[in-house]
Amino acid sequence: MESIRIDILNPKAKKILQDLAALDLISIREKLDSKSAFKNLLIRLRNQSDRAPSMEEITEEMEAARKERYD
């Protein structure tokens, strides 16, 4: 599979691309901004975990990392 980025200048071109996608010749993915991509990554990681860490566990881990960095 090869990926390319296309800037659509004419709305008619978008219709042609949608028609190609309907024929399963291409797939169209919406561009995600970096915040959305990071949010989606976090959701996927959390779904793979048996349980999410508590706020206390997160705080303990952060404090340990900070102590290690500054000692």
C-alpha positions in Angstrom: 0.0 0.0 0.0 1.2 3.5 -0.9 0.1 6.6 0.9 0.1 10.1 -0.5 -1.3 13.5 0.7 -3.6 15.3 -1.6 -4.8 18.9 -1.3 -8.2 19.3 -2.8 -8.6 22.5 -4.8 -11.9 21.8 -6.4 -15.0 20.3 -4.6 -15.6 18.1 -7.7 -12.3 16.3 -7.0 -13.6 15.3 -3.5 -16.6 13.7 -5.1 -14.4 11.8 -7.5 -12.3 10.6 -4.5 -15.4 9.5 -2.6 -16.6 7.6 -5.7 -13.2 5.8 -5.8 -13.5 5.0 -2.1 -17.0 3.5 -2.7 -15.5 1.2 -5.3 -12.9 0.1 -2.7 -10.1 1.4 -4.9 -8.8 3.8 -2.3 -9.4 4.6 1.4 -9.9 8.0 2.8 -8.7 8.9 6.3 -9.3 12.2 7.9 -6.3 14.1 9.2 -6.1 14.2 13.0 -4.4 17.1 14.8 -1.7 16.1 17.3 -4.1 16.5 20.3 -6.6 14.2 18.8 -3.9 11.6 17.8 -2.5 11.7 21.4 -6.0 11.3 22.8 -6.8 8.4 20.6 -3.5 6.7 21.6 -4.3 7.1 25.3 -7.8 5.6 24.7 -6.3 2.6 22.9 -3.7 2.1 25.6 -6.2 2.3 28.4 -8.5 -0.2 26.6 -5.6 -2.7 26.4 -4.9 -2.4 30.2 -6.7 -4.6 32.7 -7.1 -1.5 35.0 -6.2 2.1 34.8 -3.7 3.3 37.5 -5.1 5.4 40.3 -4.2 9.0 40.8 -2.1 8.0 43.8 -0.2 5.5 41.8 0.5 8.1 39.1 1.6 10.6 41.7 3.9 8.1 43.3 5.5 7.2 40.0 6.0 10.9 39.1 7.6 11.7 42.5 9.9 8.7 42.1 11.0 9.9 38.6 11.5 13.4 39.8 13.6 12.3 42.8 15.7 10.1 40.6 16.3 13.0 38.2 17.3 15.5 40.8 19.3 13.3 43.2 
